[in-house]
Amino acid sequence: MNSSSVPTETKPKAFDIDRIRAQFPVLHQEVNGQQLVYFDNAATTQKPKVVLDALTDYYQTMNANIHRGVHTLADRATAAFEATRESIRGFINAGEKEEIIFTKGTTDGINLVASSWGRANLQKGDEVIISTLEHHSNIVPWQIICEEKGAVIKVIPVDDNGDLIIEEFNKLLSPKTRLVSVVQVSNALGTINPVKEIIEKAHNAGALVVVDGAQSSSHLTIDVQALDCDFFVFSGHKMYGPTGTGIVYGKRRLLEVMPPYQGGGEMIKEVTFEKTTFNEIPYKFEAGTPNIADIVGLKFAVDFINSLGKENIIAHEEMLLDYAHEKLSSIPGLRFIGTARNKAGVVSFVIEGIHHFDIGMMLDAKGIAIRTGHHCTQPLMARFGIDGTARASFSVYNTTEEIDRLAESLQGIVKMMS
Ligand SMILES: Cc1ncc(COP(=O)(O)O)c(C=O)c1O
């Protein structure tokens, strides 16, 4: 069937980039005398007006502590907070909202799983598999707990394109493997990992799987039940939500038997000086007053993504990625780091003779924000024999014109430095 015969209602909605950009006030400013181009989305995305308004509205109309209050504001705040839990449940298709735990971000979430599940389950000689692509936040928490318990970390290598070498993963799996923790989309290279295949193989070997979804949650469609992952951890601030928000999804049967991560208010049923009994999930893992306002705001970020449609977002970002690869490949001396078969909207590169830090500074002088350095993936940089890259990462509000500006600016920088 050609596109003209597709019934109108099944055609993807037009992606109205001007309307989308109009919803992000921060984009409409000059930086160093030039219109801002924001290409640091893998670090954190900008926030649409609905999210900003939700924060103000929360503080102006319902600010109160949640769950235990008997007054009207406490009820309102609790309802708004719990509405985000249900919204996140739907967003990743978890079976129950009790499987959604709020955290500060992905780092906090992986630490929760490593401390709680790891302390209760890992023993001397057990193995935890991670990959060369991991962010430090999916390396260090496992190192800490493995060292404490005498467990061993094994690492799936990557090939020169930045693809995981799955045959090596197959070899690493053994009856000693207790857990596999892998990133779904690499923040440094953009590689999209075959997590479903990894999960199936790990389960066949009797191991649990944690998926680091920090970079995938806003760029791919997530269905934790279809993936069958045991834990899925991500950050609200990388998907148009406020900073200081993150989520751990965990299967109910695992969460119920895991010990608490932190002790304090909210996570208890009853406390005496002799003994404390713990609350039900998810509250058992949410000690103290949570980041109420920002979590309330996160629901509006999910609504924003849903209003655009994930399939439209994916198509737009794939278009930008292809366009950027084409445009940047003509820059003399530029080498892409990360040319995986399956990639999300991240372009990492080095330019011969120019330090990535200098590239970042010179682009900033032209109003273009990119990230430079090791991207919290030092072992991955070492694998490629470099200490860092320049990285442009794309989002719904980016345009091909902005990529043209990046390419022209890089041309100018190369010319000036040669
Ligand atoms: C793949 C990946 N994992 C984990 C993190 C840590 O996320 P956060 O800083 O929100 O805790 C990041 C942040 O860049 C990331 O890209």
Ligand as a Chemical Component Dictionary entry (heavy atoms), coordinates in Angstrom:
data_LIG
# 
_chem_comp.id                   LIG 
_chem_comp.type                 NON-POLYMER 
_chem_comp.pdbx_formal_charge   0 
_chem_comp.three_letter_code    LIG 
# 
loop_
_chem_comp_atom.comp_id 
_chem_comp_atom.atom_id 
_chem_comp_atom.alt_atom_id 
_chem_comp_atom.type_symbol 
_chem_comp_atom.charge 
_chem_comp_atom.model_Cartn_x 
_chem_comp_atom.model_Cartn_y 
_chem_comp_atom.model_Cartn_z 
_chem_comp_atom.pdbx_ordinal 
LIG C1 C1 C 0 22.575 5.890  30.712 1  
LIG C2 C2 C 0 22.525 6.691  31.975 2  
LIG N1 N1 N 0 22.392 6.060  33.140 3  
LIG C3 C3 C 0 22.308 6.733  34.299 4  
LIG C4 C4 C 0 22.382 8.106  34.336 5  
LIG C5 C5 C 0 22.289 8.823  35.646 6  
LIG O1 O1 O 0 21.104 9.556  35.687 7  
LIG P1 P1 P 0 20.858 10.636 36.853 8  
LIG O2 O2 O 0 21.999 11.597 36.763 9  
LIG O3 O3 O 0 19.540 11.240 36.490 10 
LIG O4 O4 O 0 20.823 9.911  38.125 11 
LIG C6 C6 C 0 22.537 8.805  33.140 12 
LIG C7 C7 C 0 22.688 10.273 33.136 13 
LIG O5 O5 O 0 23.231 10.858 32.233 14 
LIG C8 C8 C 0 22.598 8.077  31.932 15 
LIG O6 O6 O 0 22.718 8.706  30.764 16 
# 
loop_
_chem_comp_bond.comp_id 
_chem_comp_bond.atom_id_1 
_chem_comp_bond.atom_id_2 
_chem_comp_bond.value_order 
_chem_comp_bond.pdbx_ordinal 
LIG C1 C2 SING 1  
LIG C2 N1 SING 2  
LIG C2 C8 DOUB 3  
LIG N1 C3 DOUB 4  
LIG C3 C4 SING 5  
LIG C4 C5 SING 6  
LIG C4 C6 DOUB 7  
LIG C5 O1 SING 8  
LIG O1 P1 SING 9  
LIG P1 O2 DOUB 10 
LIG P1 O3 SING 11 
LIG P1 O4 SING 12 
LIG C6 C7 SING 13 
LIG C6 C8 SING 14 
LIG C7 O5 DOUB 15 
LIG C8 O6 SING 16 
# 
